[in-house]
Amino acid sequence: MEESFHTSKNKSKIFHHFSKLRKPRSAGFSPSGENPKLIQHSQIESYENEDVGYCDDSRDRKVHPHPFEYVHLAGSEHSEEAIVSKLFDSISALKSAYGQLQQAHIPYESQKIRAADHLVESELLSISKLKNSYIQMRRNRTEALPSLHIEIEEHKELERVQKCALMAKDSDILDLRSKIKLVIERNKELEALINKTQLPEVELFETNQEWTPQLFSKVFMLASKSIHDFTKLLIYLMKASSWDLDLAANAICNSIAYTERSHKKFAFEAFLSHVMLGGTHDEWFKPCHFEQVMHLVDPFDALMQEPDSEFWRFCRSKYLDAVPSKMEASFFDNLDQRSLVLSGGHPRTLFYKSFVRMARRVWALQVMAHSFIPKAEAFYCKRGTKFSKQYMESVVNTSHLVMPTEELGFDVAFTVMPGFSIGSHINRCKVYLCRIGS
């Protein structure tokens, strides 16, 4: 294409010099011998070439020359195909204009020669401008390539980042699915354990039943059993969450020489009983809603039917102390239950319902303790206290440890479950014993 433009440029110089010679007999003739009809200067745009013998392409051709104005390339009309198409049209128009220039020499008519010469120059100028347009288009494309390469690289980098993000999301989805599966399996095991350890609720408070120290002892045993069972549930979840139970037990009761490694479970039970029975408020144990709370088979229904009751406030406060945030997060990988309790709600989960079942028995024990005049007093045995059968009960069987008399016996390592005294009536505390000097 570029070679043809150079050729056209050379032709333009030749035609330009040729037209200036204006020799009357230097043009070709029509094969018919007739004088061709020359175009007038005022009729250049509608010139019709008649019977031109020197060029078959000019026969019966109407020429409508339009001066080509150079326009910067923009859009499809200045594409490479459009320029080539216009180039062929301009070349055809140039051939016709040159034929008119030849005809104007025979007979010699200076006015027609000047008009034809102007037409030839106009077509050559159009071809020159087409050449410049093509060169400019190629230059623009060449200049645009670096920026296009940069943009392509940016898009490739963005695509790579998005692919990495998608891969990370896919990995997160797989991880979450694995966690969901683990939670479902853990919930099934938890439900089985809860169903296994759960004791049926006992109707303790019939109409007009008298609250006696004997009835209190019965409630004390049930509350102690509930704390023991919920502790087993906590230990199971701690094991499933990869807790270091030795380290956790030592944090509760330090420097204890346990007879058996499994006895460290009593340290967790001591922690739970201390939380549930200690640091209480007297206003929580008014018997205002006692019968409404206790007559329902499911303790959770009592929370729903008696919102903002003493039992409701007791459960809310004690759950936050008995199940620390670190523990809950390790069990369930979130703090959803804690957040709901803090906002005044109660989650309908097996874990929380198990806590409420245990809490109701402890709450009932506290309400009864506050009802006696004087009220029942809880007591603990300090570490190193000599064992006494009158006030203490060992949580493990010590018969195989050879303890013939109390004097030969054991010191108290820690209190597992506090005792209660109602006047002269004693509900013995439960303690873990260790040998003197251990």
TAKA-V894915 format. One record per helix or strand of 2 or more residues. SS is the DSSP state (a for helix, b for strand). FROM is the first residue (numbers start at 1). LEN is the number of residues. If there is no record, write none. Layout:
BEGIN
SS|FROM|LEN  SS|FROM|LEN
END
This chain:
BEGIN
a|2|20  a|41|6  b|47|2  a|56|3  b|62|2  a|76|3  a|80|24  a|110|88  a|213|28  a|245|8  a|261|17  a|282|4  a|287|8  a|299|7  a|310|13  a|325|8  a|336|7  a|350|22  b|377|3  b|392|3  a|399|3  b|410|8  b|419|4  b|425|3  b|429|7
END
